[in-house]
């Protein structure tokens, strides 16, 4: 019998460090998605407009990191789901562990990935501008946003990271639901597609209100509170759901 007591904090830290070393492929997959998004955005832009007459014509293309951020959010959502699958869960049993420490280390890892990839997504705008500058068809570039203050830069960075972290938390919650109720693999995509089709109905109006709740907030502090609470609720619900699974027999 061992008289060595391992604290929850120590167990979570050991599992977290293990996942940073073992699951580096998640970082790599997100970076690959970001590179793909940078390539598409650099060549085609995110929007364009133009006009002309018999003597002159012009075309305006808009470039931003929005596509890179969207790809990152999708990638983290998928990674959140993957963390709840059996292969990832069983990796934790090389340690003295329980459901709580397993979930906490997963959450710490996903938050770390969210922060790291959120920063690279923000920096991708500079990469896109540099690529556009050196392309042969480059003619004139102008920053349409005007001068960026420190508040805009910091606020935009915080918002981006929180959005990405929320997507990873939502993915973790969805993965937890699927682990308990396998039929949700079909039901959840059907519901999402269904709501996308009925945007003009009352249900679509409700979805619009939810969208406005998260994407139309102008006060940074209130926005951060909304996203942090949402992340906490998703992870808290995931913990409750995964605790219902039977303990693995060794």
Secondary structure, DSSP 8 states (H G I E B T S, - for coil): -------HHHHHHHHHHHHHHH-HHHHHHHHHHHHHHHHHHHHH-SEEEEEE-SS-EEEEEE--SHHHHHHHHHHHHHHHHHTTSHHHHHHGGGSS--HHHHHHHHHHHHHHHHHHHHHHHHHHHHHHHHHHHHSTT------TT----HHHHHHHHHHHHHHHHHHHHHHHHHHHHHHH-TTHHHHHHHHHHHHHHTTTSHHHHHHHHHHHHHHS---HHHHHHHHHHHHHHHHHHHHHHHTTS-----
